[in-house]
Amino acid sequence: MSKRNLIIAAVVLGLVALAVQFFSGPKRGGLDHRINTTLASADHMQSIDEIVIENNSGSLHLQKRGKIWQIQEKMGYPASVKEVFNLLQKVVTHKISSVVTENPERLAYFTLLYKNETKDSSQKGSQLTLLAKKEPVFTLLVGKHRDSISKASDMPSYPDGTYIRIGETKAVYLIKENLDLNVDAKTWMQKELVSVKEDEIKAVRYETQAGQLVLSREKKEKKLELLGLEKGEKTSDFERNNLASELKKFTVDEIFPIDEVPASSLEMVSAVSVELFDQSTFDFQIFIKQVLSPLKPGDKNNKPKYYLRLVPPTSDISKQKWQHLYSLTDKWIFEIEEWRAKKWLKARKDFALAKDEQE
């Protein structure tokens, strides 16, 4: 090969090397370093004391008071521990899979403009802001979902990932998960009031319109037994297990400020006291409200609603144990489904069975 050809070959190889470096090296202004990193650092979670979510439907403000997250839009009612945990877990576990574009003119298409950047609601994203002592430490904008591409022409597409924007960056990122931010305060309210393990329960006392009854035991190893059993009777295993199951996840269905359900419209049908082996107790009352159907007037068409009210604890042990409940007693009343209410309207005959009676 001549000297001239060697020079030409060297130049060509050099150009090829530059092309390879250009097309395979870092691109998009150096933002590729964010690929495969989480949206936020777990370190952010240690200091935050406020969460704000905003979108076209409204806003939600959660503030941390001690160990409890409270909902500002619901007069400080406790937020669901599960919902808060799930949200923060997504922020620190979801990872960026790719950089979609750095072109700021494309932000509107992906619904990733902040509210101060546009007046067009169709271009605005859902904004999540985490704050510590009133100062933002992390901001995330959630845009539209990426639609999957169906191989079959008659099959619809479905959400397959989410376009996001972090802070003030003009880049559009993609995460593989479908992420949505919910501002409906009602769905954030804590509905599980108490969780008591079966071996913690020492006694349960009912006072209903059918009379009084007590189930108790002296030791954790024993079973709860109905007091006053007569010869040839036993305590129903079904009802005992049903009771323990309900206390393990003591849940309400709807939550209202107490002045929205006048006491004059309610009739108390049960008072319950649960005593634990640590000597604490928590007490509640079940009420019924007759609701007349406007479509079918007449007493037989009254559809009852059931409500639950918490009773303030009296002992110091109970106040400490159930501190989160104590804050709810004078402000809130809870609606419960009929099937749930009837678990606390039991009579003696429900618990006392003949020893040879099958359940």
N, C-alpha and C positions, 0 to 999 in steps of 0.2 A: 504494500500500500504506500502511495506517495505521501510526502510530507504535507501536501495541500489537503489530501483526503483525510489524513489524521487530524488536522486542525478542524476540518468541517465536522468530523465525527465527534470531536471533543465538545465543540460548540453545541451540537444537537443534544448530546447527553446532558450537558449543563442545563439547557432549556427544559429538557424532560424532567430533570431533578427539581428545578424550580417550580414546574407545573405540579408535580406530585406534592411538593411541600405546600404549595398554595391551596390545593384542593383538599388535602387530607389533614392539614394542620388546624390550629385553633381558629375559629371563625366567630362571627356575630359579636365583634367587639370584645372578645374575651369572656363572654357570659357563659360559655360552655362549661366552665368550672362548677356551675350550679347543678349540672345534670347529676342525678343520683344522690342529691343531698336533700334532707328534709326541709319542709317549708320554714320551720322555725327551730331554734335550738331548745333543748330541754331546759337549759339554764334560764330561759325567759319565764318558764312556768313557776319558778321558785319565788319570783318577786311580784308577779302580777296580782292586783287586788281589784281590778275592774275589767269587765268585758263588754264591749259595745258592738252590736250588730245592726247594720242599717241597709235597707234596700227600698225598692219602690213601694213595698207594702207597709213600711213603717220602721220602727226601731225598737231595740231591746237593750236594756242596761242592767247588767248584773254587777253587784258590788259585794265584796267579801267583808264580812264582819266576824272577826275571830276565825272560826273554822267553817262558818256557814256562808254560802253564797245567797244573796237576797235579790229579788226582782224589783227593781225600782217602779216599774209600771204596775205592780201588784202590791203596792204599799209595804214593800219589804218582806213579802211572803218568801219563805225559803225556796230556792231553786232546786230542781231535781239533781241530786248528787250524780246520778247516772248520766243525765244529759250533759252536765258540765264536764264530767270526766271524758265522755265520748268525744265532745268537741275538741278539748285540749289534746286528747290522744291523737286525733286525726292530724292536728297541726304539727305534732312532733314525730309522726310516723309516715305520713304521706310524703312521697319523694317526687321531685321533678324528673320527668322522663325525657323531656326534650325542650329546646328553645324553638318556638314556632316562628317568631319574627321579632325583629327589633325596629320595625318601621312604625313610628308613632301614629301614622295615618291609618293603620290597621286596627288600632285599639278599639275603635267604635264598632267595627265589624264583629269582634269577639266579645262585645258587651263588657268592655273593660275600661270605661272612663269613670273617674270619680265625679261626685255630684257637683263639684266646683269646676269641672271641665266641660260640662255640657248641660243643656236644659232638656235634652231629648231623653226621656225615661227609658226608651228602648236601647240606649247606648250605655246606660249606667250598670255597673256591676253591684253585687252584694258585698258590702265592706265589713270586715272583721278587724277590730282594733283591740289589742291587749295593752292595758295601761298599768303602770306602777306609780303610785303617789301622783296621780293625775297626768303623768307623762307617758306618751305612747312609746312602747318598746317593740311593738311589732304590728304591722298593718298588712292585710291581705285583701285583695280584690278578687272575687269569684265571678267568672263570666259564664258564657254559654257552655253547654256540653258538646263534646265531639260526638257526632253520630257515627255508628258503625256502618260499614258498607256490606250490605247483604249480597251474597253470591246469587241468590235466587231473586228474580225480578219481582215476584209476587210477595216477597217477604219484606216487612217493614224494617226500617233501621231502628236502632235503640241507642240510648246514651252509652258512650264507651270512653269515659275520661272527661276531664274538665279543664278548660282554659283559665289560667289565673295570671295575676299580676302581683308582684310583691313590692310594697312600699311605693316609692315614686319612680321606680324604673319604668322605662317605656317598652320593655320587652314583654312578649306574651310567652308564657310557659305552659306546658301541658303536664298534667298528672294523670295517671291511669285510672284513678278512682273517680266515681261520681260524687261530687261534693256540693252540698246545698246548705245555705245558712237560713235558719228559721227564726223569724221575729215574733211569732205568735206566743205571747207571754203565757197564755193558758196552758200550752203544751209543755212549758218549762217548769210548771209548779210541781213541787214535791208531793206525790200522792201516797207514797209508802211512808206512813207515819212512824211505825214501830216494826222492829224485827227482833223477835224473842225466840230463842232456841227452846225446844221442848224441855230439856233438862234444867232450864232456869226457872220454870214455873212451879211455884209452891202451892198456890191456891187460886181459884177463880170463883167469884161470888156473883150470883145473878139475883136481881130483884125485878121481877116482871109482873104483869097483870095476873099471871098464873100462879104467883107465889114466889118464895125465896128458895134458892138451892145453892149448895156449896160443893165444889170438887176440890179436894186437897190431898196432900201427902206430907209425911214427915221427912222423908229422905229422897234424894234424887233417883236412887235406884228403884224406888217403888213407882207404881202407876198412880195417876190421879184417880181418886175414888169418890163417888157421890156419898156425902154424909147422910146418915139416916136410912141406909139400906135395910130392908127387912129380910127376914130369913127366906132363903130361896131366890133372892135377887142378886144381880150383878150389875156393874157399870158397863154401859155400852161401849165397846171398843171403837165402833164406828164414830160415835159422837165425840169420844175422847180424842181420837185422831183428827177429826174434823176441827175441833177446837184448837189443837196444837198447830195444825196447818194454817189456820186463819191468823194466829198470833205470830207465826213465823214470817208472814208477809201481811201486816196489818195495813190494808190499803183502802183509800176512799176513791170515789169516782168523779165528783165535782167539788169545787171549792168556792165559797161565797163569803164576802164580808158579812159579819154577823147582823148588821142592820138591814140587809137585803131580805132576810127571812125573819119577819117579826115573831117574837116569842108567843104572842097571842094566837098565832095561827097553828101552833104546834101542840101536840099532846105527847108527853113522855110515856114510853111503853116499856123501857128497860133501863136499869142502871147496873153497870158492870164494874167490878174492881178486880184487877189482876195483881197478885202479890208474887214477888220473886224471892228466891232464896237469899238474895243480898239485902233483904228487908225493904226494898223499894216497892212502891205500888204505882200503877197508873190507872186512872178511872175515866170512864166515859159514859155518856147517856145516849140512848136511841130515842128519837122522836118520830112521830108520824104526822103527816099533813094530808088531809083529804083534799083532793083536787077534783072539782066538778067538771065533767066533760061538757063543753058547750054544744057538742053535736048530739049528745044523748043525755039530756037532763034527767035527773032522778037519782035517788040515793044509791041504787044498785050499780049505777055507772060511775060512782066516784072512784077515781084512780089514785091510790095513795102514793105519796112520796115519803121517803125515809131520810132522816138527817141524823148526823152524829155530832155531838159536842164533847169536847174534852173538858174534864174537871180539873181545876188547878191542884197540883200536889200540895200536901200539907207538911209532910216530914222533910227534914233537911236532906236526908238520904235520897228521897224521891225528887226533890228540887234539883239536886245535883245530877242524878241519873237521867232525868227527863227534862233537862233544861231547854232543849229545843221544842218540847211540847208545851212547856209553861208559857212560852212567848206567843203561842197560838190560841190560848184558851179564851181570851177576852175580845179577840178581833175576828175570828173565823168560825164558820160553821160548814160542815161537810155533808154533801149528799151522797148516799150510798144506794146501790141497787137493792131491790127487794130481796133477792136471794141471799145477798150478803147480810142484810139487816136481820133476816129470820134466823141466822145462825146465833144471834144474841137474844132471841125471843123464845128460847127453849123452856119447856116445862119439865117437871120431874119425870113424867112418863117417857120422855125422850131419852133420858139417861138411865133410868132404872128398868132393867129387863129381867125376866125370869131366867134362871140359870140354864134352863134347857131350851131357851128361845134362840132361834137362829137369826143371824143378822145378814 
